[in-house]
């Protein structure tokens, strides 16, 4: 139960990370550059932690032999999900852009656990886990979908095949998020260090983003990030990102992909509601309804059933 609570607390990092990265994006006027800065900060933080803890930065030759070849390209997957996310709000609307990846991530993580895909520990589907999954879906509906429908902010009417394709992309994004956690956890076990596995992920992702930002010319805008008018907390995005991803490598082998992802989601939604309630970090103030509060409680009951 302790590890599940830690995962839930790590979920608090997600909305804070989003707020910090969004402000960085406004400052540098480039989404790819803001992503590069966030990944670079994550990499620097992890390198420092590894050096202090005397953990080698480069995996051993034996690790390269033991780990599947595709696991070393895990750093590219977050770039795909980020690219999809950038377009989703415009293409299918805010509600679908939030809910479709959320649901697909939850359901696919249950499949990963049940079948043991990507090196994950097998955790067969039981009636308790099935009921827990249903409660989570009900809870997400109460917390996210119902309030959005009331504000008529549900869909973007682009019509036809184009919208269907972006909806499928949203499903893919959620599934890939679950895949990253499973592969990273497996890689961490193979090389014997969650820190080392997380550092490899961010180093690869940072390298790819450096090349991309150099090609599109946005890298020259990086000086805007160092303006004196920028709030200090915009640099927290990379630090929080490192914590969240490290949680994948550390906690998933102990509690499973589905429990980790679901606990992370509950923490994310809970802090997001509090940020909107109090207007923290510039979030627009919104009222928290009893429906949303009840939804969080139902989600907690769902994760309890899945875990136990």
C-alpha positions as CSV (number, residue, x, y, z in Angstrom):
1,X,0.0,0.0,0.0
2,X,2.9,2.3,0.7
3,X,4.2,2.1,-2.8
4,X,0.7,2.9,-4.2
5,X,0.5,6.0,-2.0
6,X,3.9,7.1,-3.3
7,X,2.6,6.7,-6.8
8,X,-0.4,8.8,-6.0
9,X,1.8,11.5,-4.5
10,X,3.9,11.4,-7.7
11,X,0.7,12.1,-9.6
12,X,0.7,15.5,-7.9
13,X,3.8,16.3,-9.9
14,X,2.0,16.1,-13.3
15,X,-0.3,19.2,-13.1
16,X,2.6,21.2,-11.7
17,X,4.9,20.0,-14.5
18,X,2.2,20.9,-17.0
19,X,1.9,24.4,-15.6
20,X,5.6,24.9,-15.6
21,X,6.1,23.6,-19.1
22,X,3.1,25.6,-20.4
23,X,4.7,28.8,-19.0
24,X,8.0,27.9,-20.5
25,X,6.3,27.4,-23.9
26,X,4.8,30.9,-23.6
27,X,8.2,32.3,-22.8
28,X,10.2,30.8,-25.6
29,X,7.3,30.8,-28.1
30,X,8.0,27.2,-29.2
31,X,6.5,24.0,-28.0
32,X,9.5,21.8,-29.3
33,X,12.0,24.1,-27.6
34,X,10.0,24.1,-24.3
35,X,10.1,20.2,-24.5
36,X,13.8,20.3,-25.2
37,X,14.4,22.5,-22.2
38,X,12.3,20.3,-19.9
39,X,14.1,17.1,-21.1
40,X,17.5,18.8,-20.8
41,X,16.8,19.8,-17.2
42,X,15.6,16.3,-16.4
43,X,18.8,14.8,-17.8
44,X,21.0,17.2,-15.9
45,X,19.2,16.4,-12.6
46,X,19.4,12.6,-13.2
47,X,23.1,12.9,-14.1
48,X,23.8,14.8,-10.9
49,X,21.9,12.2,-8.8
50,X,23.7,9.3,-10.5
51,X,27.1,10.9,-9.9
52,X,26.3,11.6,-6.2
53,X,25.0,8.0,-5.8
54,X,28.1,6.6,-7.7
55,X,25.8,5.1,-10.4
56,X,27.5,4.6,-13.8
57,X,26.0,6.8,-16.4
58,X,26.6,4.3,-19.2
59,X,25.1,0.8,-18.9
60,X,27.5,-2.1,-18.9
61,X,28.1,-4.2,-22.1
62,X,26.2,-7.0,-20.4
63,X,23.1,-4.8,-20.1
64,X,23.2,-4.0,-23.8
65,X,23.3,-7.8,-24.4
66,X,20.5,-8.7,-21.9
67,X,18.0,-6.0,-22.7
68,X,15.9,-6.2,-25.9
69,X,17.3,-3.9,-28.6
70,X,14.0,-1.9,-28.8
71,X,14.1,-1.0,-25.2
72,X,17.0,1.4,-25.8
73,X,14.8,3.5,-28.1
74,X,12.2,4.2,-25.3
75,X,13.2,7.8,-25.2
76,X,11.6,8.4,-28.6
77,X,8.1,7.3,-27.4
78,X,7.4,10.3,-25.2
79,X,8.2,12.5,-28.1
80,X,5.5,10.8,-30.1
81,X,2.9,11.2,-27.4
82,X,3.9,14.9,-26.9
83,X,3.6,15.6,-30.6
84,X,0.1,14.0,-30.7
85,X,-1.0,15.9,-27.6
86,X,0.0,19.2,-29.1
87,X,-2.5,18.7,-31.9
88,X,-5.3,16.9,-30.1
89,X,-7.0,19.9,-28.4
90,X,-7.3,21.6,-31.7
91,X,-8.4,18.6,-33.7
92,X,-10.9,16.8,-31.4
93,X,-11.7,19.3,-28.6
94,X,-10.5,19.5,-25.0
95,X,-12.8,16.8,-23.5
96,X,-11.9,14.1,-26.0
97,X,-8.2,15.1,-25.9
98,X,-8.2,14.5,-22.2
99,X,-10.5,11.5,-21.8
100,X,-9.6,9.2,-24.7
101,X,-5.9,9.0,-23.9
102,X,-6.8,8.6,-20.2
103,X,-9.1,5.7,-20.8
104,X,-6.9,3.9,-23.3
105,X,-3.9,4.2,-20.9
106,X,-5.9,2.7,-18.0
107,X,-7.4,-0.2,-20.1
108,X,-4.1,-0.9,-21.9
109,X,-2.2,-1.0,-18.7
110,X,-4.6,-3.7,-17.4
111,X,-3.8,-5.7,-20.6
112,X,-0.1,-5.3,-20.1
113,X,-0.4,-6.6,-16.5
114,X,-2.7,-9.5,-17.6
115,X,-0.5,-10.7,-20.5
116,X,2.9,-9.6,-19.1
117,X,3.7,-7.7,-22.3
118,X,7.0,-5.7,-22.6
119,X,8.6,-7.7,-19.7
120,X,6.0,-6.7,-17.1
121,X,5.2,-8.9,-14.2
122,X,2.0,-11.0,-15.0
123,X,-1.0,-9.9,-12.9
124,X,-4.0,-11.8,-14.2
125,X,-7.4,-10.1,-14.5
126,X,-9.7,-11.1,-11.7
127,X,-13.3,-10.0,-10.9
128,X,-11.9,-7.5,-8.3
129,X,-9.6,-5.9,-10.9
130,X,-12.4,-5.8,-13.4
131,X,-14.8,-4.1,-10.9
132,X,-12.0,-1.7,-9.9
133,X,-11.5,-0.7,-13.5
134,X,-15.2,0.0,-13.9
135,X,-15.1,2.2,-10.8
136,X,-12.2,4.1,-12.2
137,X,-14.0,4.7,-15.4
138,X,-17.1,5.9,-13.5
139,X,-14.9,8.1,-11.3
140,X,-13.1,9.7,-14.3
141,X,-16.5,10.3,-15.9
142,X,-17.7,12.2,-12.8
143,X,-14.5,14.2,-12.3
144,X,-13.7,15.1,-16.0
145,X,-16.5,14.4,-18.4
146,X,-19.7,15.6,-16.7
147,X,-18.2,19.1,-15.7
148,X,-16.9,19.6,-19.2
149,X,-20.2,18.7,-20.8
150,X,-21.9,21.2,-18.6
151,X,-19.7,23.9,-20.0
152,X,-20.2,22.8,-23.6
153,X,-16.5,22.3,-24.1
154,X,-16.7,18.7,-25.3
155,X,-15.8,18.3,-28.9
156,X,-14.3,20.0,-31.9
157,X,-16.5,19.4,-35.0
158,X,-14.0,18.7,-37.7
159,X,-16.2,16.0,-39.2
160,X,-15.6,12.7,-41.0
161,X,-12.5,10.7,-41.4
162,X,-10.1,13.4,-40.1
163,X,-11.7,13.4,-36.7
164,X,-11.8,9.6,-36.5
165,X,-8.1,9.5,-37.3
166,X,-7.2,11.9,-34.5
167,X,-9.4,10.0,-32.1
168,X,-7.4,6.9,-33.0
169,X,-4.2,8.9,-32.5
170,X,-5.5,9.8,-29.0
171,X,-6.0,6.1,-28.3
172,X,-2.5,5.4,-29.5
173,X,-1.1,8.1,-27.3
174,X,-2.7,6.7,-24.1
175,X,-1.5,3.2,-25.0
176,X,2.1,4.4,-25.6
177,X,2.1,6.1,-22.2
178,X,1.4,2.7,-20.6
179,X,4.0,1.1,-22.8
180,X,6.7,3.5,-21.7
181,X,6.1,2.6,-18.1
182,X,6.3,-1.1,-18.8
183,X,9.4,-0.9,-20.9
184,X,11.2,1.5,-18.6
185,X,10.5,-0.7,-15.6
186,X,11.7,-3.8,-17.4
187,X,14.9,-2.0,-18.6
188,X,15.6,-0.8,-15.0
189,X,15.4,-4.4,-13.8
190,X,17.7,-5.7,-16.5
191,X,20.4,-3.1,-16.0
192,X,19.9,-3.1,-12.2
193,X,19.3,0.6,-11.7
194,X,16.1,2.6,-12.1
195,X,18.1,5.8,-12.1
196,X,20.3,4.6,-14.9
197,X,17.4,3.5,-17.0
198,X,15.6,6.9,-16.5
199,X,18.8,8.7,-17.4
200,X,19.1,6.8,-20.6
201,X,15.5,7.6,-21.5
202,X,15.9,11.3,-21.0
203,X,19.4,11.4,-22.6
204,X,18.0,9.8,-25.8
205,X,15.0,12.1,-25.9
206,X,17.1,15.2,-25.3
207,X,19.4,14.2,-28.1
208,X,16.6,13.8,-30.5
209,X,15.0,17.1,-29.5
210,X,18.3,19.0,-29.9
211,X,18.6,17.8,-33.5
212,X,14.9,18.6,-34.2
213,X,15.2,22.1,-32.7
214,X,18.4,22.8,-34.6
215,X,16.7,21.8,-37.9
216,X,13.6,23.9,-37.4
217,X,15.7,26.9,-36.1
218,X,13.9,27.2,-32.8
219,X,17.0,26.6,-30.7
220,X,18.1,30.2,-31.1
221,X,15.1,31.2,-28.9
222,X,16.5,29.4,-25.9
223,X,17.9,32.7,-24.5
224,X,14.3,33.8,-23.8
225,X,14.1,31.2,-21.1
226,X,16.8,33.1,-19.1
227,X,14.9,36.4,-19.0
228,X,14.8,38.1,-15.6
229,X,11.0,38.4,-15.9
230,X,10.5,34.6,-15.9
231,X,9.2,33.0,-12.6
232,X,11.7,30.6,-11.0
233,X,9.2,27.7,-11.0
234,X,9.1,27.3,-14.8
235,X,12.3,25.3,-14.5
236,X,10.5,22.8,-12.2
237,X,9.0,21.1,-15.2
238,X,12.1,19.1,-16.0
239,X,12.7,18.2,-12.3
240,X,9.2,17.0,-11.9
241,X,9.3,15.1,-15.2
242,X,12.4,13.2,-13.9
243,X,10.6,12.3,-10.7
244,X,7.5,11.0,-12.6
245,X,9.5,8.9,-15.1
246,X,11.8,7.6,-12.4
247,X,8.6,6.4,-10.6
248,X,7.8,4.2,-13.6
249,X,11.1,2.4,-13.4
250,X,11.1,2.1,-9.6
251,X,7.5,1.4,-8.7
252,X,6.0,-0.6,-11.6
253,X,8.0,-3.8,-10.9
254,X,6.5,-3.8,-7.4
255,X,2.9,-2.7,-7.9
256,X,2.3,-3.4,-11.6
257,X,1.7,-1.1,-14.6
258,X,-2.1,-0.6,-14.0
259,X,-1.9,0.3,-10.3
260,X,0.9,2.7,-10.9
261,X,-0.8,4.4,-13.8
262,X,-4.1,4.6,-12.0
263,X,-2.6,6.0,-8.8
264,X,-0.7,8.5,-10.8
265,X,-4.0,9.5,-12.6
266,X,-5.8,10.0,-9.3
267,X,-3.0,12.2,-7.9
268,X,-3.0,14.2,-11.1
269,X,-6.8,14.8,-11.1
270,X,-6.8,15.6,-7.3
271,X,-4.1,18.3,-7.5
272,X,-5.6,19.6,-10.7
273,X,-8.9,20.2,-8.9
274,X,-7.2,21.9,-6.0
275,X,-5.2,24.1,-8.4
276,X,-8.4,25.2,-10.1
277,X,-10.1,25.7,-6.8
278,X,-7.4,28.0,-5.4
279,X,-5.9,29.4,-8.7
280,X,-2.4,28.1,-8.0
281,X,0.3,28.8,-10.5
282,X,-2.0,31.0,-12.6
283,X,-4.7,28.3,-13.1
284,X,-8.2,29.9,-13.6
285,X,-10.3,29.5,-10.5
286,X,-13.2,27.0,-10.8
287,X,-15.6,25.6,-8.4
288,X,-15.2,21.9,-7.3
289,X,-18.5,20.2,-7.4
290,X,-19.7,17.4,-5.1
291,X,-19.8,15.2,-8.2
292,X,-16.1,15.6,-8.8
293,X,-15.3,15.0,-5.1
294,X,-17.4,11.8,-5.2
295,X,-15.7,10.8,-8.4
296,X,-12.3,10.9,-6.7
297,X,-13.5,8.8,-3.8
298,X,-14.9,6.2,-6.3
299,X,-11.6,6.1,-8.1
300,X,-9.8,5.5,-4.8
301,X,-12.2,2.6,-4.2
302,X,-11.4,1.3,-7.7
303,X,-7.7,1.3,-7.2
304,X,-8.1,-0.4,-3.8
305,X,-9.9,-3.3,-5.5
306,X,-7.3,-3.6,-8.2
307,X,-4.5,-3.6,-5.8
308,X,-6.0,-6.0,-3.3
